[in-house]
């Protein structure tokens, strides 16, 4: 059975092409975000450990448990470890 009068115009091809490009771009973006999310906890974990160590060191210095020279020495050591 043939249907007369049905014609795919030039805008239909444009929409099909654009929707295909958008679909593949979104799929690639999701894959990149998933890969980054899987790899990033290790990196963020080490950075948060350093900041919490600095906070602990600052608390000890504020309470007077360690002196200025020891605080600066330990702070320099902590910051030297961060890549």
Helices and strands as residue ranges (DSSP letters): H 10-63, H 68-81
